Amino acid sequence: MFKVLVSDPISDLGIQQLVDASDIAVDKKPGLSEDELVAIIGEYDALLVRSQTQVTARIMEAGKQLKVVGRAGVGVDNIDLAAATERGIIVINAPDGNTITTCEHTFAMMMALARHIPQAYAKTVGGVWDRKTFLGVELRNKKLGVLGMGRIGSEVAVRAKAFGMEILAYDPFLTEERAAKLGVKLSTVEDIVRNADFMTVHTPLTPETRHMIARPQFEVMKHGMRIVNCARGGIIDEQALVEAIDQGIVAGAAFDVFEVEPPAPDHPFLKHPRIIVTPHLGASTVEAQENVAIDVSEQVLHILRNEPFKNAVNMPAIPGDVLNRLQPYFTLGEKLGSFIAQLTEGAVQEISISYSGELADVDTQPLNRYIVKGILSHHLGSDQVNVVNAMHLAKSRDVNIVTQKSTAHKGFTNLVTVSLRTKQEERLVAGTLLNGYGARIVQIDKYPVDVAPEGNLILVSHNDKPGIIGRVGTLLGSNDVNIATMQVGRKLVGGAAIMVLTVDKGVPKQVLSEVAKLPDLNNAKEIMLV
């Protein structure tokens, strides 16, 4: 018999399959303190939680028989993943359980926004019969811009088509082929901002997506736009949105999320007549709470019975001899992935990974996961991607992954080369480990370099002419940006070249734009490797 402890309130229906299993004994003990959990966890094989229980390293250390921790929900912030991985405890979540409920809440907000439902309700129950003020608009024949075509965004698109809407879709992984399958028009953020009548966001919050809709976008936005955000606070600049509404650019907005939750009592959204707000209700339905519990219970059963499972969010076991050889390269692989993801424009279509030297004799699949994680995390967020689900996420987005191996050393004991192909371009980065120096990037596209993959980097594409370095250094210095290191890579004197600068802090976008406008400079990009 396997013993399962449920330490948070989880619906009976959600765990019914565990209760009914002949080889499972379930104990429900919600509200236990850490000390109380430590005292009893040693007799259990699995622990099911929601967000209340903090699954600490101390609890897992006491769980001598613990094989799996299941989180009935998406986030795993309350679980010490590093401690779980170290002790071989699998952590699983239920990322699909709130897809439909969040999608439906998005549509509820969109309909409420189109027809002024909350405002009309408040006035009617207040004793005022006003049919003239609340003139709404139809969804039919309107253009809906969907930013983010993951699980939720795709479901929103399906339902919007049923309303007779035309869908303009943006996602860094969306290809024309997949867009055609979904029946949507592949678009850029600018296309959506300029042409959509409604816009809804369904991207994770990452440095790349933070304030992706801000003043520059509002300045060129189609007048009369209506905006819905049931994803994450911070994707849309809240202050800039209020200004755009007051200026008549945006007709109204409906938000389920805020940059800071709960919002301050004086938050401008709370009393604005054209903004509808709800307190982060996207996943708050009976069905969603049951679905996440059912999903995680099913996976716990599979794990305890040694059957195939999904939705693990920490590192699976790797044979000791393989781990010893690969572990020094894990960080390098993830940094190479992150570097090339930030370097490349367009929807990712293919990731090519090449191993040269001694690594050709090792099972490099675990290292592949770190590289793909580094690439996907840039677009999807580090909290959404891990070394277990990276390959699954790539496959679900039609990203082809190719691995090649060669025993040829190419001047290095081991060389890891990552090539990323998008619809727009193909870029390459290669790295290795150097004795006494650690991880190094040794090639960017066709140019040889020697760069430590860490911190804030600026990559400048330029023509190899006298004075370039001085002009870049002067401009950065005058804007209080200190250069720590500099590398120049070139093939021919006077030809195309690249410059890689390590700087002490992030560079404002305006300064980066000024760098790119200097004579004989073609492009300047900031790359952050944390």
N, C-alpha and C positions, 0 to 999 in steps of 0.2 A: 504493500500500500504506500502510495505517495501522500504526503501531507501538505496541504495548501493553506496558507494563512491570508485572510482578507482583512487588512488593517484600516481601510477607509470605507465609507458608505458607498457600496456598489449595488446596483439593482439585482434583485433575486433572479430575474429573467436573464440578466447578463452573465451570471455565473452558473446557470442551471445545468449546462453541459458538464461542468466540473462536479456538481452535486450528484448528477445522475451516473457518473462514471464509476464502474465497479472497483477500479483500482485507485480511486482518489478519495481522500477524506478532507473535507473543507471545514475550517474553523473561521467564523466571522467575529473579529474582536476589534471594532473601530475605536479610535480615541486613545490608543496606547501611547505612553510616553517613550522616549528613547530607552530609558533604563528598563522599562517593562518589556519592550521589544527585545532588547539584548538578553533579557533573562529567559525568554521562551523560544527565540528564533532558531536555536540550535536543533530543534526537533522537526523543523519544516524543510521541505524540498523546494517550495515555491512561495513567493510573497507577491500579493496583488495589492496595488495602491492606486490612489488617484493623486491629488495634489497636496493633501494634508500631511501625509506621512513623509518625514524627511529620512530617506534611506541613506544613512551615513556609513562611512568606512567602519565605524565601530560596530554597527549592526551587522554588516556583511562579514566582518571578522568573526563575530559570534555565530554566524550561520554556517556551521561546519558542514551541513548537508545541503545548503542552499545551492540550487542549480540555476534558478531563473527568478528575476524580478520583473513583473509585468505592470506596466503603467496604462491604466484605462484612460487613455487620452493621447495627445500628441507630444506635448512638452515633457522633457525628462530632467528639468532643472532641479527637481527635488531628489535626484538619485546621483550618488557619487559614481560616475561612469568609470573613472580611472581605478577606483578601488574594486569595482565589480570586475573589470577586465583583468586586473592583477590576480584576482582570486578565481578566475575562470567562470564567473557567474554571468550568464547571458541576460541582457536587459532588452526587453521588447516594448514596443508601444503600439498604438492603433492609429496610424496616420490617415486612414481612409474613412473613419467613422463619422467625421463631421463634414464630409464633402457636400452632401445633399442639403443638410440643414443650413450651412453657410451660404450655399448657392440660393436657397429659397429666401433666406433673410435678405440677401442682396436684391432679389426681385421685389420683396416686400418694401424695401427702402426705395427702390426705383419707382414703384407705383405710387408710394406715398409722396415722393418728390414730384412726380408728374402731375398729381391731382391735388396737392396741398392738403392731404387728408388730416394730419395732426392739427394743422392750423384751423381747418374748417371745423373739426371736432371741438376744439377748445372754444371757438366762438359760439358754436351751436349750443353746447351745454351751458355756456355762460349767458344764454338767453337772447342771443342775437341771431336772427335769421338772415343770412347774407349769402345770396347766390351769385352776386356779381363780382365780388372781390377775388374769388378763388377760381379763376378761369385757367384750366389746366391744358395739357397737351396729350396727344395720343402717342403710344410707342410705335404703332404701325407706321412703316415707311421711314422711320428714323434710323440714323446711323449710330450704332453702339460701338464705342471703342473699348476693347478689353485688353488691359495691360497685364499680361501674365496668363499663359494658357496651360497651366498645370491642371490638376484634377478639378479644382473649383472653377477656374476660369473657363475650362472646356465645357463644364456642365451649364454654366451661365450662358455660354454661346448657344448651346442646344436649345435652351428654353427661350432665348431671345429670338431665335429663328421662328419659333412657333408663334411669337407675337408679331411676325412680319417685319422684323428689324434686319437691317443689313449690318453684318459684323465686320469691323476692322480690328484685326488682332495683332498684338505685338508680344513676342517672347524671344529671348536671346537664343532659344533652341528650336524655334518654330521654323520649319522649312516650307517651301512652296508645296511639296508633296503632302506633307501632313496637314497643311492649311486646306488643301483641296479636299482631303478626306473629311475634315471637320466642316467643310462648307463655309469657310471664312476667308476674308481677304487679308493676305499677309501685308502688314503695314509697319511703318516706323512710328515711334512716339510722336514725331513731328506731324506725320500724316494724320494721326488720331487727333492731336491737339487742334489742328487747323480745320478738320473736316467733320468730326463726330458731333452729334447732337447730345448724346449721353456718353459718359465715360465711367468705367468701373475698374478698380485696381485689384489684382489678385497675385501680387508678387510678394516674396519674402522681403523683410527689411534688412538690407545690407548697405555697406558704404556706397555701393553703386546705385542702389534704388532710393536711398534717403533723399528726400526733397527732389525726386525725379520730376515732379510737377511743382514748379516754383515760379517766381516772377518772370524769368525768360520765357517760360511756356505760356503763362497767362497773357503776356504781351502780344503773342501771335495767335491766341486761341480764338476759335469761332465764337462769336457773340451768341449768347443764349445757351451755352453749354450747361448741362446738369451733371454733377459729379457725385459718385457713390464710392465710399470706402468702407468695406467690411473685412479688410485684410489686416493691415498693421498701421498703427499711428506712426507718422513720420515720413511715409511715402509721399504725402502731399504736404507742402509747406502751409501750415494752418494760418499764419498771419497773412501770407500772400493771398491765400484763398479768400479771406474776409475782405481784403482790399479789392480783389477782383469782383466779388459780389457787389460791394458798395459802388464800384465803378460801372456796373452794368455789363461786365464781360461775362460773368457766370450768373445764370438765372437762379441757381440754388444748389444746395449740397445736402447729402445725407450721410452721416458718419456713425459707424458703430464702434470706432476705435479712436484713441487719442494718443498724442505723443507722450503724454504723462497721464497715467490712469491711477485713481480717478482724477478728472480735471479739476483745476482750482475753481472755487465758486465764482470768480470773476472771469472765467474763460469766455472769450467773445462768441463761441459757438452756442453757449447755453441760452442766450436771450436774443439771438439774431432771428428775425422773422422769416428768413429764407433758408435757414439751416435746420435740418431734422437730426436729432441725436438719439442714440440708444446706448445702454451701458454694457457694451461688448457682449451682445446676445447671440453672436453668430452660431455658436455651438450649443446653445441652450434650448434643446428640445428633449422630450422624453425619449424619442427614438434615437437621437444621437448619443445620449448617455448610455442607452442600452446597447447600441451598436458597438461602441468602443469597448464595452465590457465583454460583449460576445466575441469580438475579434481577438482581444488579448487572451481570453479564456481558451479559445481554440488553439492559439499558438503555445500557450503553457502546456496544454495536453500533448501537443506534438513533441515539445522539447522533453517532457518527462518520459514519454514513450520512445524517445530516441528516433523520432520521425522527422522528415524534412519540415522546416519552418521558415517564416519570413519575418520581416520588420524588426530584426535585431539592430540595436543601435550602438553596439560596441564591438570590439575586435574579436573575431573568432579565433579558435586555437590554431597555432602554426607549429609544425614540428620543430623541436629545439635546435637541430642542426641548421635548418633553413632560417629560423629566426636569428640565430647568431650571425649568419652571413648577410642577411638583408637589413637587420635593424638599423645599422649605421646609415643606410640609404633612405629610410622612410621619410625623414625630414627633408632631405634633398629632393626626393620625388615630389612631395607635396608642394615644396617651394617652386620647383620647375613648372608644375601644373598651374599654380597660382600666377606665376610670372607670365606664362604664355597666354593664359586666359585674359589677363589685363592688357596684353600686347595686341590681341587680335580683335578685329571688328567683324560683326556678322554672326548669324546663327551657326552654331557648331554642327558640323556634319560628320567629321571623322577625326579621331585621335590616333596617331601612329606613335608607337613607343618602340625604340630600338635599344638593345643592350649589346655592348661590345666589350670584349675582354673576358675576365673570369666570371662575370655575372651570367654569361651565356650558358654556363653549366648548372645554373640554379633554377628552381621553380620560382619564377618572378611574379606569379599571379598576386601574391600579397602586396608587392611593391607597385604593381599596376593600380591597385585599389587606391593607394595613397596619391598617385599621380592624377587619376581621374577625380578623386575627391578634391584635390587642389583646383582642378579646372572647374568642376561643377559648383564648388562653394562660392566662387566669385559671382556666379549668377543666381544661385538658389539660396545662399546663406549657409554659414558654417553650422548653424543649428539644425538645418534640414538635411545635410549630407554628412555621411560618415563612411569609414572604410568598409562597412558591411553592406550598406545600401547603395554605394556609389555606382557599381556596375548595373544594378537594377534600374536606377534612375537614368543612367545613360541609355540603356536599352529601351526604356519606356519613351524616350524622346528621340528615338531613331538615330542615335549617335553611334556610328560604327567605330569599333576599337580594333586596331591592328597591332600585333606584336611581332617584332623581328629580332633575331639574335645572330651574333657573329663572334667568333673567337678572336677575330682580328682586334688588336689592342688600340689602333688608331692613336698611338702616342700616349695612352693612359692605361693604367692597370684595369680600370673599369670606366666605361663611359655610358651615360644614360642620355638618350636623345629623344625629345618629345616634339612632334610635329602636329600642328593643329590646322585643319582645313575647314574653312567656312565657305559660304557661297561667294563671299567677297574676296578672300585671300587665303594664302597658306603661309604660316610662320613657323619658325623652328628655334628651339633653344636646347642646349646640351650642357650637362654638368657632370661633375665627378667629385670624389673625395681625395684631397691631397694631404699626404702625411705632414703633420705639423701646421696645416692651414685649415683643415676641415672642408666643408662643402664649398664648392666654387662653381659659378657659371663660366664656362669656357668658350661658348659659342652662342651668338645670337644671329639667326639667319645665316648669312654667309661670312659673317665677321668674327674673327677670333678675339676673345676678351678674357679678362680674369677678374671676376666680380664676386664678392661674397653675397649670397642670396638672403639678405636681411635688411630690415629697416625701410626707409623711404628712398626710392631711386627715381631718377629722372632719365628717361631714354630720349635722346635727341638724334633725329635723322638729319644729316646735313651734307653739304658739299665740302670736300676737303680743301679749304682755302685758308690762307693766313688770317689771323685775327678772330676766327670763330670762337675759340676758347675764351679769349679775353672778353668778347662782347657778352657771351653767356654768363661768365663769372661776374662781370660788372653789373649786369641787370639783376642777377639773383642777390648779389651783395647789397645793392641799393634797396632791395625789398626785404632785408633782414633774413635772408636765407643763406645759411652757412654751408659750404661744400666741405664734406669730410674726405671723399676720395673721388678720383676721376679716371676713367678708362676711355681710350679711343680705339675703335676698330676700323680698319680700312683694308681694301684689297689693292687699290692702285693710288699712287700719289696724285692728288688733284681730283680724284673720282668721288663716288658716293661713299659715305662713312657714317658711323654711329658714335655717339658719345654717351657714356653711362656715368651719371653723377650720383654719389651717395650724399644725401643731405641730412641735416640734423632734425628736421621736422617737416611736416606736410607743407606742400606748396599751394597757396591759394590759386584757384582756377584762373583768376584774372592775370596773375603773374605768369602762369604757364602759357596762357594765350599770348602774352607779350613776348615770351621767349620764342614761340613758334613763328612770330612775325618778323624776327630779326633777319637781316639779309643772309641769303644762302642757307637758311634753315628750312627744312621741309615739314618737320613735324616734331612735337614734343609731348611726351606722355609721362604721367606720374605712375609709378608702380609701387604698391605698398606690400611688403612681405613681413608679416608680423609673426 
